[in-house]
Amino acid sequence: MTEELVQETFVKVWVHRKKINPELSFKTWLYTIAKNHLLDQLKKQWAQPLFEDYLNHCTNEDLTVTSSDGSFDFEVFRQLLEKAKKELSPRQIEIFELNKEKDYSAAEIATQLHITEQAVYNYLSQAKAILQKEMKPFRAMFL
């Protein structure tokens, strides 16, 4: 992420090089570009469903799936989620992944799969019920 931040910052500098005012501080301008790009990336990361689930999970005191040092192990969560998804039908998996992992709206999924939005909601509801059952230690993330 850091390498991407640096690269994107310098790409923006290059693209907007004609706007550089030699009378103003280049260092401040560069810092502002980097800071804004970093904030944009953090906002995107916070919007990621898996990251959001991870944060919710870390703050839920009722959960017992932890690593040996007492902290939450995201890899354990990911493995359990993959195992639980095997209980879903192929269509439920497809719709769940499009919605929760790729952040597609129900309307976008319906258009892409040539089904109604209500069908998308039905599949998501069914998938949610199955995943809640299969992932009881992580139930707060699916509520």
DSSP file (Angstrom, degrees, kcal/mol; ACC not computed):
  #  RESIDUE AA STRUCTURE BP1 BP2  ACC     N-H-->O    O-->H-N    N-H-->O    O-->H-N    TCO  KAPPA ALPHA  PHI   PSI    X-CA   Y-CA   Z-CA
    1    1 A M     >        0   0    0      0, 0.0     4,-2.4     0, 0.0     5,-0.1   0.000 360.0 360.0 360.0 -37.8    0.0    0.0    0.0
    2    2 A T  H  >  +     0   0    0      2,-0.2     4,-2.5     1,-0.2     5,-0.2   0.924 360.0  49.3 -64.7 -44.6    2.9    2.3    0.8
    3    3 A E  H  > S+     0   0    0      1,-0.2     4,-2.6     2,-0.2    -1,-0.2   0.913 111.7  49.5 -61.1 -41.8    4.5    1.7   -2.6
    4    4 A E  H  > S+     0   0    0      2,-0.2     4,-3.0     1,-0.2     5,-0.3   0.905 109.3  52.6 -63.0 -41.5    1.2    2.4   -4.3
    5    5 A L  H  X S+     0   0    0     -4,-2.4     4,-2.3     2,-0.2    -2,-0.2   0.935 111.6  45.3 -59.7 -47.9    0.8    5.6   -2.3
    6    6 A V  H  X S+     0   0    0     -4,-2.5     4,-2.3     2,-0.2     5,-0.2   0.927 114.9  48.1 -62.8 -45.3    4.2    6.9   -3.3
    7    7 A Q  H  X S+     0   0    0     -4,-2.6     4,-2.1     1,-0.2    -2,-0.2   0.940 113.0  46.8 -62.2 -47.6    3.7    6.0   -6.9
    8    8 A E  H  X S+     0   0    0     -4,-3.0     4,-2.3     1,-0.2    -1,-0.2   0.871 110.2  54.7 -63.5 -36.7    0.3    7.6   -7.1
    9    9 A T  H  X S+     0   0    0     -4,-2.3     4,-2.1    -5,-0.3    -1,-0.2   0.942 111.3  43.4 -61.5 -47.8    1.6   10.7   -5.4
   10   10 A F  H  X S+     0   0    0     -4,-2.3     4,-2.4     2,-0.2    -1,-0.2   0.807 110.3  56.0 -72.5 -27.8    4.3   11.2   -8.0
   11   11 A V  H  X S+     0   0    0     -4,-2.1     4,-2.8    -5,-0.2    -1,-0.2   0.927 109.2  47.6 -64.3 -43.5    2.0   10.3  -10.8
   12   12 A K  H  X S+     0   0    0     -4,-2.3     4,-2.2     2,-0.2    -2,-0.2   0.899 110.9  51.3 -64.1 -39.5   -0.3   13.2   -9.6
   13   13 A V  H  < S+     0   0    0     -4,-2.1    -1,-0.2     2,-0.2    -2,-0.2   0.939 112.7  46.2 -61.1 -45.6    2.7   15.5   -9.3
   14   14 A W  H >< S+     0   0    0     -4,-2.4     3,-1.3     1,-0.2     4,-0.2   0.928 112.7  48.7 -64.1 -45.4    3.7   14.6  -12.9
   15   15 A V  H 3< S+     0   0    0     -4,-2.8     3,-0.3     1,-0.3    -1,-0.2   0.870 121.3  36.0 -62.0 -37.1    0.2   15.0  -14.3
   16   16 A H  T >< S+     0   0    0     -4,-2.2     3,-1.8    -5,-0.2     4,-0.3   0.069  79.4 121.0-105.3  23.7   -0.2   18.4  -12.6
   17   17 A R  G X   +     0   0    0     -3,-1.3     3,-1.1     1,-0.3    -1,-0.2   0.782  69.3  60.6 -60.4 -28.7    3.4   19.6  -13.0
   18   18 A K  G 3  S+     0   0    0     -3,-0.3    -1,-0.3     1,-0.2    -2,-0.1   0.687  99.0  58.3 -73.8 -16.0    2.3   22.7  -14.9
   19   19 A K  G <  S+     0   0    0     -3,-1.8    -1,-0.2     2,-0.1     2,-0.2   0.513  76.9 119.4 -88.4  -5.4    0.3   23.8  -11.9
   20   20 A I    <   -     0   0    0     -3,-1.1     6,-0.1    -4,-0.3     3,-0.0  -0.437  54.8-150.7 -66.7 126.4    3.3   23.8   -9.7
   21   21 A N    >   -     0   0    0     -2,-0.2     3,-1.8     1,-0.1    -1,-0.1  -0.886   3.9-156.4-100.4 112.5    3.9   27.3   -8.3
   22   22 A P  T 3  S+     0   0    0      0, 0.0     4,-0.1     0, 0.0    -1,-0.1   0.684  92.1  62.5 -64.2 -15.8    7.6   27.9   -7.7
   23   23 A E  T 3  S+     0   0    0      2,-0.1     2,-0.2    -3,-0.0    -3,-0.0   0.657  98.5  66.3 -82.5 -14.9    6.7   30.6   -5.2
   24   24 A L  S <  S-     0   0    0     -3,-1.8     2,-0.5     1,-0.1     3,-0.1  -0.615 102.0 -84.6-102.8 165.5    4.9   28.1   -2.9
   25   25 A S     >  -     0   0    0     -2,-0.2     4,-1.7     1,-0.2     5,-0.1  -0.567  30.3-165.8 -74.0 116.3    6.3   25.2   -1.0
   26   26 A F  H  > S+     0   0    0     -2,-0.5     4,-2.9     1,-0.2     5,-0.2   0.874  89.8  58.4 -65.8 -37.4    6.6   22.1   -3.1
   27   27 A K  H  > S+     0   0    0      1,-0.2     4,-2.5     2,-0.2    -1,-0.2   0.901 106.6  47.0 -60.8 -42.6    7.1   20.0    0.0
   28   28 A T  H  > S+     0   0    0      2,-0.2     4,-2.4     1,-0.2    -1,-0.2   0.907 112.9  48.9 -66.4 -42.5    3.8   21.2    1.4
   29   29 A W  H  X S+     0   0    0     -4,-1.7     4,-2.2     2,-0.2    -2,-0.2   0.924 112.5  48.1 -62.9 -45.1    2.0   20.5   -1.9
   30   30 A L  H  X S+     0   0    0     -4,-2.9     4,-2.4     1,-0.2    -2,-0.2   0.914 111.6  50.3 -60.8 -44.9    3.6   17.0   -2.1
   31   31 A Y  H  X S+     0   0    0     -4,-2.5     4,-3.0    -5,-0.2     5,-0.2   0.911 109.5  51.3 -60.2 -43.6    2.6   16.3    1.5
   32   32 A T  H  X S+     0   0    0     -4,-2.4     4,-2.5     2,-0.2     5,-0.2   0.907 110.1  48.6 -62.8 -42.9   -1.0   17.3    0.8
   33   33 A I  H  X S+     0   0    0     -4,-2.2     4,-2.3     2,-0.2    -1,-0.2   0.945 114.7  45.3 -61.7 -47.9   -1.3   15.1   -2.3
   34   34 A A  H  X S+     0   0    0     -4,-2.4     4,-2.6     1,-0.2    -2,-0.2   0.919 113.4  49.7 -63.0 -44.5    0.1   12.1   -0.4
   35   35 A K  H  X S+     0   0    0     -4,-3.0     4,-2.6     1,-0.2    -1,-0.2   0.927 111.8  47.8 -61.5 -45.6   -2.0   12.7    2.7
   36   36 A N  H  X S+     0   0    0     -4,-2.5     4,-2.2    -5,-0.2    -1,-0.2   0.893 112.4  49.2 -64.4 -39.4   -5.2   13.0    0.6
   37   37 A H  H  X S+     0   0    0     -4,-2.3     4,-2.4    -5,-0.2    -1,-0.2   0.916 111.0  50.4 -65.9 -41.6   -4.4    9.9   -1.3
   38   38 A L  H  X S+     0   0    0     -4,-2.6     4,-2.5     1,-0.2    -2,-0.2   0.928 110.4  49.1 -61.3 -45.1   -3.7    8.0    1.9
   39   39 A L  H  X S+     0   0    0     -4,-2.6     4,-2.3     1,-0.2    -1,-0.2   0.900 110.3  51.5 -62.3 -40.5   -7.0    9.1    3.4
   40   40 A D  H  X S+     0   0    0     -4,-2.2     4,-2.1     2,-0.2    -1,-0.2   0.924 111.2  47.8 -60.7 -44.3   -8.8    8.1    0.2
   41   41 A Q  H  X S+     0   0    0     -4,-2.4     4,-2.5     1,-0.2    -2,-0.2   0.897 110.9  50.6 -65.2 -40.7   -7.2    4.6    0.4
   42   42 A L  H  X S+     0   0    0     -4,-2.5     4,-2.7     2,-0.2    -1,-0.2   0.897 109.2  51.4 -64.6 -39.4   -8.1    4.2    4.1
   43   43 A K  H  X S+     0   0    0     -4,-2.3     4,-1.4     2,-0.2    -1,-0.2   0.913 111.0  48.3 -62.1 -42.0  -11.7    5.2    3.4
   44   44 A K  H  X S+     0   0    0     -4,-2.1     4,-0.7     2,-0.2    -2,-0.2   0.911 111.7  49.5 -63.9 -41.7  -11.8    2.5    0.7
   45   45 A Q  H >< S+     0   0    0     -4,-2.5     3,-1.0     1,-0.2     6,-0.2   0.906 108.7  52.1 -65.3 -40.3  -10.3   -0.1    3.0
   46   46 A W  H 3< S+     0   0    0     -4,-2.7    -1,-0.2     1,-0.3    -2,-0.2   0.816 106.7  55.3 -63.5 -29.0  -12.8    0.7    5.7
   47   47 A A  H 3< S+     0   0    0     -4,-1.4    -1,-0.3    -5,-0.2    -2,-0.2   0.629  81.3 107.9 -79.6 -13.0  -15.5    0.2    3.2
   48   48 A Q    <X  -     0   0    0     -3,-1.0     4,-2.7    -4,-0.7     5,-0.2  -0.498  70.0-139.5 -66.7 126.2  -14.3   -3.3    2.3
   49   49 A P  H  > S+     0   0    0      0, 0.0     4,-2.8     0, 0.0     5,-0.2   0.881 100.1  49.7 -57.2 -41.6  -16.8   -5.8    3.8
   50   50 A L  H  > S+     0   0    0     50,-0.2     4,-2.3     2,-0.2     5,-0.1   0.900 112.4  47.4 -66.8 -38.2  -14.1   -8.2    5.0
   51   51 A F  H  > S+     0   0    0      2,-0.2     4,-2.6    -6,-0.2    -1,-0.2   0.914 112.7  49.3 -66.9 -41.9  -12.1   -5.4    6.7
   52   52 A E  H  X S+     0   0    0     -4,-2.7     4,-2.7     2,-0.2     5,-0.2   0.918 111.2  50.0 -61.8 -43.4  -15.3   -4.1    8.3
   53   53 A D  H  X S+     0   0    0     -4,-2.8     4,-2.6    -5,-0.2    -2,-0.2   0.909 109.6  51.8 -61.0 -41.7  -16.1   -7.6    9.4
   54   54 A Y  H  X S+     0   0    0     -4,-2.3     4,-2.4     2,-0.2    -2,-0.2   0.930 111.1  46.5 -61.1 -46.5  -12.7   -8.0   10.9
   55   55 A L  H  X S+     0   0    0     -4,-2.6     4,-1.5     2,-0.2    -2,-0.2   0.916 112.7  49.7 -64.3 -42.6  -12.9   -4.7   12.8
   56   56 A N  H  X S+     0   0    0     -4,-2.7     4,-0.7     1,-0.2     3,-0.2   0.916 111.6  49.9 -59.5 -41.7  -16.4   -5.7   14.1
   57   57 A H  H >< S+     0   0    0     -4,-2.6     3,-0.9     1,-0.2    -2,-0.2   0.903 106.4  54.5 -64.6 -41.9  -15.0   -9.0   15.1
   58   58 A C  H 3< S+     0   0    0     -4,-2.4    -1,-0.2     1,-0.2    -2,-0.2   0.804 111.1  45.9 -64.0 -29.0  -12.1   -7.5   17.0
   59   59 A T  H 3< S+     0   0    0     -4,-1.5     2,-0.7    -3,-0.2    -1,-0.2   0.542  88.0  98.8 -92.8  -6.4  -14.3   -5.3   19.1
   60   60 A N    X<  -     0   0    0     -3,-0.9     3,-1.1    -4,-0.7    80,-0.0  -0.731  55.1-165.1 -86.3 113.2  -16.9   -8.0   19.9
   61   61 A E  T 3  S+     0   0    0     -2,-0.7    -1,-0.2     1,-0.2    -4,-0.0   0.677  80.6  67.3 -71.9 -18.3  -16.0   -9.3   23.4
   62   62 A D  T 3  S+     0   0    0      2,-0.0    -1,-0.2    76,-0.0     2,-0.2   0.621  78.0 102.1 -78.5 -11.3  -18.2  -12.4   23.1
   63   63 A L    <   -     0   0    0     -3,-1.1    75,-0.1    -6,-0.2    73,-0.0  -0.464  46.7-174.6 -80.1 145.6  -16.0  -14.0   20.5
   64   64 A T        +     0   0    0     -2,-0.2     2,-1.1    73,-0.1    -1,-0.1   0.443  48.8 108.2-118.6  -3.1  -13.6  -16.7   21.4
   65   65 A V        +     0   0    0     72,-0.2     8,-0.5     7,-0.0     2,-0.3  -0.669  48.3 143.0 -82.6 103.5  -11.6  -17.4   18.2
   66   66 A T        -     0   0    0     -2,-1.1     6,-0.3     6,-0.2     2,-0.1  -0.873  49.7-107.0-135.4 165.9   -8.2  -16.0   19.0
   67   67 A S    >   -     0   0    0      4,-3.9     3,-2.0    -2,-0.3     6,-0.0  -0.302  50.7 -88.0 -83.8 178.2   -4.6  -16.7   18.4
   68   68 A S  T 3  S+     0   0    0      1,-0.3    -1,-0.1     2,-0.1    -2,-0.0   0.761 127.6  56.1 -63.3 -25.0   -2.3  -18.0   21.1
   69   69 A D  T 3  S-     0   0    0      2,-0.1    -1,-0.3     1,-0.0     3,-0.1   0.413 121.3-104.9 -88.0   3.8   -1.4  -14.5   22.2
   70   70 A G  S <  S+     0   0    0     -3,-2.0     2,-0.2     1,-0.3    -2,-0.1   0.400  82.6 119.5  93.3  -3.0   -5.1  -13.7   22.8
   71   71 A S  S    S-     0   0    0      1,-0.1    -4,-3.9    -5,-0.1    -1,-0.3  -0.578  73.6 -91.4 -94.4 160.9   -5.6  -11.5   19.7
   72   72 A F        -     0   0    0     -6,-0.3     2,-0.8    -2,-0.2    -6,-0.2  -0.467  32.9-142.4 -70.0 137.5   -8.0  -12.2   16.9
   73   73 A D     >  -     0   0    0     -8,-0.5     4,-1.7    -2,-0.2     3,-0.5  -0.885  11.0-168.1-105.3 105.0   -6.6  -14.2   14.1
   74   74 A F  H  > S+     0   0    0     -2,-0.8     4,-2.7     1,-0.2     5,-0.2   0.834  87.4  59.8 -62.1 -33.1   -8.0  -12.9   10.8
   75   75 A E  H  > S+     0   0    0      2,-0.2     4,-2.4     1,-0.2    -1,-0.2   0.886 103.1  51.4 -64.1 -37.8   -6.6  -15.9    8.9
   76   76 A V  H  > S+     0   0    0     -3,-0.5     4,-2.5     2,-0.2    -1,-0.2   0.924 110.5  49.4 -63.3 -43.6   -8.7  -18.2   11.1
   77   77 A F  H  X S+     0   0    0     -4,-1.7     4,-2.5     1,-0.2    -2,-0.2   0.935 111.1  49.1 -59.1 -47.5  -11.8  -16.1   10.3
   78   78 A R  H  X S+     0   0    0     -4,-2.7     4,-2.3     1,-0.2    -2,-0.2   0.902 111.9  48.5 -61.5 -42.4  -11.0  -16.2    6.6
   79   79 A Q  H  X S+     0   0    0     -4,-2.4     4,-2.2     2,-0.2    -1,-0.2   0.909 112.4  48.2 -65.2 -42.1  -10.6  -20.0    6.7
   80   80 A L  H  X S+     0   0    0     -4,-2.5     4,-2.7     2,-0.2    -2,-0.2   0.875 110.7  51.8 -66.2 -36.7  -13.8  -20.5    8.6
   81   81 A L  H  X S+     0   0    0     -4,-2.5     4,-2.4     2,-0.2    -2,-0.2   0.928 109.8  48.8 -65.2 -44.0  -15.7  -18.2    6.2
   82   82 A E  H  X S+     0   0    0     -4,-2.3     4,-0.7     2,-0.2    -2,-0.2   0.903 113.2  47.9 -62.1 -40.5  -14.4  -20.2    3.2
   83   83 A K  H >< S+     0   0    0     -4,-2.2     3,-0.9     1,-0.2     4,-0.3   0.919 112.3  48.9 -65.2 -43.5  -15.5  -23.5    4.9
   84   84 A A  H >< S+     0   0    0     -4,-2.7     3,-1.9     1,-0.2     4,-0.2   0.860 102.7  61.8 -65.2 -35.8  -18.9  -22.1    5.8
   85   85 A K  H >< S+     0   0    0     -4,-2.4     3,-1.5     1,-0.3    -1,-0.2   0.729  88.7  71.6 -65.0 -20.2  -19.4  -20.9    2.2
   86   86 A K  T << S+     0   0    0     -3,-0.9    -1,-0.3    -4,-0.7    -2,-0.2   0.696  89.8  61.6 -67.1 -17.2  -19.2  -24.5    1.1
   87   87 A E  T <  S+     0   0    0     -3,-1.9    -1,-0.3    -4,-0.3    -2,-0.2   0.562  91.8  87.2 -82.6  -9.6  -22.6  -24.9    2.7
   88   88 A L  S <  S-     0   0    0     -3,-1.5    39,-0.0    -4,-0.2    -3,-0.0  -0.523  86.2-108.1 -88.2 156.6  -24.1  -22.4    0.3
   89   89 A S     >  -     0   0    0     -2,-0.2     4,-2.6     1,-0.1     5,-0.2  -0.398  36.8-105.3 -72.7 160.7  -25.4  -23.1   -3.2
   90   90 A P  H  > S+     0   0    0      0, 0.0     4,-2.4     0, 0.0     5,-0.1   0.892 123.2  49.3 -55.7 -39.6  -23.3  -21.9   -6.1
   91   91 A R  H  > S+     0   0    0      2,-0.2     4,-2.6     1,-0.2     5,-0.2   0.905 109.9  50.5 -67.9 -40.7  -25.8  -19.1   -6.8
   92   92 A Q  H  > S+     0   0    0      2,-0.2     4,-2.9     1,-0.2     5,-0.2   0.916 111.7  48.7 -62.3 -42.2  -25.8  -18.1   -3.1
   93   93 A I  H  X S+     0   0    0     -4,-2.6     4,-2.9     2,-0.2     5,-0.3   0.943 111.5  49.7 -61.2 -47.7  -22.0  -18.0   -3.1
   94   94 A E  H  X S+     0   0    0     -4,-2.4     4,-2.2    -5,-0.2    -2,-0.2   0.930 115.9  41.2 -58.0 -47.9  -21.9  -16.0   -6.3
   95   95 A I  H  X S+     0   0    0     -4,-2.6     4,-2.4     2,-0.2     5,-0.3   0.903 114.4  51.9 -70.8 -40.9  -24.4  -13.4   -5.0
   96   96 A F  H  X>S+     0   0    0     -4,-2.9     4,-3.3    -5,-0.2     5,-0.6   0.935 112.4  46.1 -59.1 -46.8  -22.8  -13.3   -1.5
   97   97 A E  I  X>S+     0   0    0     -4,-2.9     5,-1.7    -5,-0.2     4,-1.3   0.899 112.4  49.9 -66.1 -40.7  -19.3  -12.6   -3.0
   98   98 A L  I  <5S+     0   0    0     -4,-2.2     6,-2.9    -5,-0.3    -1,-0.2   0.916 120.9  35.5 -62.3 -41.5  -20.6  -10.0   -5.4
   99   99 A N  I  <5S+     0   0    0     -4,-2.4     4,-0.4     4,-0.2    -2,-0.2   0.951 129.8  26.9 -78.7 -51.4  -22.4   -8.2   -2.6
  100  100 A K  I  <5S+     0   0    0     -4,-3.3   -50,-0.2    -5,-0.3    -3,-0.2   0.789 131.8  30.8 -88.8 -29.2  -20.2   -8.6    0.4
  101  101 A E  I  <<S+     0   0    0     -4,-1.3    -3,-0.2    -5,-0.6   -51,-0.1   0.751 131.0  30.9-103.1 -27.8  -16.8   -9.0   -1.0
  102  102 A K  S   <S-     0   0    0     -5,-1.7    -3,-0.2    -4,-0.1    -4,-0.1   0.430  99.2-128.2-110.1  -1.7  -17.0   -6.9   -4.2
  103  103 A D        +     0   0    0     -4,-0.4     2,-0.3    -6,-0.3    -4,-0.2   0.810  47.1 161.5  62.1  35.4  -19.5   -4.4   -2.9
  104  104 A Y        -     0   0    0     -6,-2.9    -1,-0.2    -7,-0.1    -2,-0.1  -0.636  37.6-121.7 -81.6 144.5  -22.0   -4.7   -5.7
  105  105 A S     >  -     0   0    0     -2,-0.3     4,-2.4     1,-0.1     5,-0.2  -0.375  24.7-107.9 -78.0 164.6  -25.4   -3.4   -5.0
  106  106 A A  H  > S+     0   0    0      1,-0.2     4,-2.7     2,-0.2     5,-0.2   0.886 121.8  52.8 -60.1 -38.9  -28.5   -5.6   -5.3
  107  107 A A  H  > S+     0   0    0      2,-0.2     4,-2.3     1,-0.2    -1,-0.2   0.911 109.1  48.4 -64.3 -42.2  -29.5   -3.7   -8.5
  108  108 A E  H  > S+     0   0    0      2,-0.2     4,-2.5     1,-0.2    -2,-0.2   0.908 113.3  47.5 -64.5 -41.4  -26.0   -4.2  -10.0
  109  109 A I  H  X S+     0   0    0     -4,-2.4     4,-2.8     2,-0.2     5,-0.2   0.926 110.8  51.6 -65.1 -44.6  -26.1   -8.0   -9.2
  110  110 A A  H  X>S+     0   0    0     -4,-2.7     5,-2.0     1,-0.2     4,-1.0   0.917 112.5  45.9 -59.1 -44.1  -29.6   -8.3  -10.6
  111  111 A T  H  <5S+     0   0    0     -4,-2.3     3,-0.4     3,-0.2    -1,-0.2   0.932 114.6  47.4 -64.3 -45.9  -28.6   -6.7  -13.8
  112  112 A Q  H  <5S+     0   0    0     -4,-2.5    -2,-0.2     1,-0.2    -1,-0.2   0.879 120.6  36.4 -64.5 -38.8  -25.4   -8.7  -14.2
  113  113 A L  H  <5S-     0   0    0     -4,-2.8    -1,-0.2    -5,-0.2    -2,-0.2   0.441 106.3-122.3 -96.7  -0.5  -27.1  -12.0  -13.4
  114  114 A H  T  <5S+     0   0    0     -4,-1.0     2,-0.3    -3,-0.4    -3,-0.2   0.922  72.5 116.3  59.1  47.4  -30.4  -11.3  -15.2
  115  115 A I  S   <S-     0   0    0     -5,-2.0    -1,-0.2    -6,-0.2    -2,-0.1  -0.834  70.1 -87.9-132.4 172.8  -32.6  -11.8  -12.1
  116  116 A T     >  -     0   0    0     -2,-0.3     4,-1.7     1,-0.1     5,-0.1  -0.428  30.4-119.1 -81.3 158.8  -34.8   -9.5  -10.1
  117  117 A E  H  > S+     0   0    0      1,-0.2     4,-2.5     2,-0.2     5,-0.2   0.881 116.4  57.9 -61.3 -37.2  -33.5   -7.5   -7.2
  118  118 A Q  H  > S+     0   0    0      1,-0.2     4,-2.5     2,-0.2    -1,-0.2   0.888 103.1  52.7 -62.0 -37.7  -35.9   -9.4   -4.9
  119  119 A A  H  > S+     0   0    0      2,-0.2     4,-2.7     1,-0.2    -1,-0.2   0.900 107.8  51.9 -63.1 -39.8  -34.2  -12.6   -6.0
  120  120 A V  H  X S+     0   0    0     -4,-1.7     4,-2.6     1,-0.2    -2,-0.2   0.947 110.5  47.7 -60.3 -48.0  -30.9  -11.1   -5.0
  121  121 A Y  H  X S+     0   0    0     -4,-2.5     4,-2.5     1,-0.2    -2,-0.2   0.888 111.2  51.7 -60.9 -39.1  -32.3  -10.2   -1.6
  122  122 A N  H  X S+     0   0    0     -4,-2.5     4,-2.5     2,-0.2    -1,-0.2   0.941 110.9  46.6 -63.7 -47.0  -33.7  -13.7   -1.2
  123  123 A Y  H  X S+     0   0    0     -4,-2.7     4,-2.7     1,-0.2    -2,-0.2   0.909 113.3  49.7 -61.3 -42.0  -30.4  -15.3   -2.0
  124  124 A L  H  X S+     0   0    0     -4,-2.6     4,-2.8     2,-0.2    -1,-0.2   0.904 110.4  50.2 -64.6 -40.3  -28.6  -13.0    0.4
  125  125 A S  H  X S+     0   0    0     -4,-2.5     4,-2.1     2,-0.2    -2,-0.2   0.920 112.4  46.6 -63.5 -43.9  -31.0  -13.7    3.1
  126  126 A Q  H  X S+     0   0    0     -4,-2.5     4,-2.1     2,-0.2    -2,-0.2   0.923 113.8  48.3 -63.3 -44.3  -30.6  -17.4    2.7
  127  127 A A  H  X S+     0   0    0     -4,-2.7     4,-2.8     1,-0.2     5,-0.2   0.909 110.0  52.4 -62.9 -42.4  -26.8  -17.1    2.6
  128  128 A K  H  X S+     0   0    0     -4,-2.8     4,-2.5     1,-0.2    -1,-0.2   0.909 108.6  50.3 -60.8 -43.0  -26.8  -15.0    5.7
  129  129 A A  H  X S+     0   0    0     -4,-2.1     4,-1.8     2,-0.2    -1,-0.2   0.915 113.2  45.5 -62.9 -43.4  -28.9  -17.5    7.6
  130  130 A I  H  X S+     0   0    0     -4,-2.1     4,-2.5     2,-0.2    -2,-0.2   0.927 113.8  48.3 -67.0 -44.3  -26.6  -20.4    6.6
  131  131 A L  H  X S+     0   0    0     -4,-2.8     4,-2.3     1,-0.2    -2,-0.2   0.876 108.2  54.8 -66.1 -36.7  -23.4  -18.4    7.4
  132  132 A Q  H  < S+     0   0    0     -4,-2.5    -1,-0.2    -5,-0.2    -2,-0.2   0.924 111.8  44.9 -59.6 -43.1  -24.8  -17.3   10.8
  133  133 A K  H >< S+     0   0    0     -4,-1.8     3,-0.7     1,-0.2    -2,-0.2   0.920 116.8  44.3 -65.9 -44.9  -25.4  -20.9   11.7
  134  134 A E  H 3< S+     0   0    0     -4,-2.5    -1,-0.2     1,-0.2    -2,-0.2   0.761 118.4  42.9 -73.9 -25.9  -22.0  -22.1   10.4
  135  135 A M  T ><  +     0   0    0     -4,-2.3     3,-2.0    -5,-0.2    -1,-0.2  -0.336  64.8 153.1-119.1  51.3  -20.0  -19.3   11.9
  136  136 A K  G X  S+     0   0    0     -3,-0.7     3,-1.7     1,-0.3     4,-0.2   0.839  71.1  58.6 -51.5 -40.5  -21.5  -19.0   15.4
  137  137 A P  G 3  S+     0   0    0      0, 0.0    -1,-0.3     0, 0.0     3,-0.2   0.764 113.7  40.1 -62.5 -20.1  -18.3  -17.5   17.0
  138  138 A F  G X  S+     0   0    0     -3,-2.0     3,-2.0     1,-0.1     4,-0.4   0.099  76.6 126.9-111.5  21.4  -18.5  -14.7   14.5
  139  139 A R  G X   +     0   0    0     -3,-1.7     3,-1.4     1,-0.3     4,-0.4   0.758  61.2  68.1 -56.8 -30.3  -22.2  -14.1   14.5
  140  140 A A  G >  S+     0   0    0      1,-0.3     3,-0.6    -3,-0.2    -1,-0.3   0.782  93.4  60.3 -62.6 -25.8  -22.0  -10.4   15.3
  141  141 A M  G <  S+     0   0    0     -3,-2.0    -1,-0.3     1,-0.2    -2,-0.2   0.724 106.1  45.7 -74.5 -20.9  -20.6   -9.8   11.8
  142  142 A F  G <         0   0    0     -3,-1.4    -1,-0.2    -4,-0.4    -2,-0.2   0.392 360.0 360.0-104.7   2.9  -23.6  -11.1   10.0
  143  143 A L    <         0   0    0     -3,-0.6    -1,-0.2    -4,-0.4    -2,-0.1   0.480 360.0 360.0 -78.5 360.0  -26.3   -9.4   12.1
